[in-house]
Amino acid sequence: MLKNERQDAIVTLVDDQGAVTVKDVAQTLGVSEMTIRRDLEELATQGRVLRVHGGARSVAGERDHLVPREFTHSEKHLLHEAAKAQVGARAAELVAAGDTVFLGAGTTTEQVALSLLDVPLRVVTNSLSVFDIVRQRPNIDVCLIGGTYRPSTDAFVGSIAEQSVATLGVDKAFIGANGVLAEGVSTSNPEEGRFQALVLDSSAERYLVTDASKLGRRDFFTFYELGSFDGLVTDPSITEEQREELSVSTRVLT
């Protein structure tokens, strides 16, 4: 069977069954699990299937999960304020004195910044809002990453930002997202997503910080897999069903 025929067969299986495992597809098609994993990665990149832990899910009906549009930075401040404050406080508990911490763009990571204890830290950020929060804290050394400015997130992205962060060593990174669906962690802008992926790759510990309203949602650009995070920090309104499903991929902290 040719590669394109095999991949068409995989999509048919996924659509017919709704969800499949790597093992089942490999047995059905008579090829190795490694081959199926590679096929699923390619198909997920093409948008033909949705990659999940251990297999894939059909994209049919996923439109209902799409984030309708990117909200402005001001609009985001008005959404789920109490939940974001809870997430920020819980995430700040993971920071220890002497850490080098990356705080990404977003109103939830701003809450992490507001909740940081008064201990010696180094904070690296590409967010002007986070910078404004921590720059006057006497025990915090701040490194602001520059680049192309995005007003919708009040942050810097692009090639200059990517080159700057590539040389840095980070103990703990805290990154927000617009959506978390199955294994996919997504945002609206590819440049922002690529930058965040670079930061996560260079960090010793990786934490996703998001309120529960983002769970089960998907935005335009998937930039990281949930299973590659050391933990998901969310608010206590998460359902037991959501906690169970997410705990397959990473630690869930509330």
Salt bridges, closest charged atoms under 4 A:
ASP8 OD1 - ARG48 NH2 2.84
GLU33 OE1 - ARG37 NH2 3.41
ASP39 OD2 - ARG6 NE 2.47
GLU41 OE2 - ARG51 NE 3.00
GLU42 OE2 - LYS3 NZ 2.86
GLU62 OE1 - HIS65 NE2 3.92
GLU70 OE1 - ARG150 NH2 3.05
GLU75 OE2 - ARG69 NH2 3.16
GLU93 OE1 - ARG90 NH1 3.09
ASP99 OD2 - LYS172 NZ 2.80
GLU110 OE2 - HIS73 NE2 2.71
GLU110 OE1 - HIS77 NE2 3.20
ASP132 OD1 - ARG135 NE 3.27
GLU162 OE2 - ARG194 NE 3.97
GLU192 OE1 - ARG150 NH1 2.98
ASP211 OD2 - LYS214 NZ 3.97
GLU240 OE2 - ARG243 NE 3.92
GLU245 OE2 - ARG57 NH2 3.68
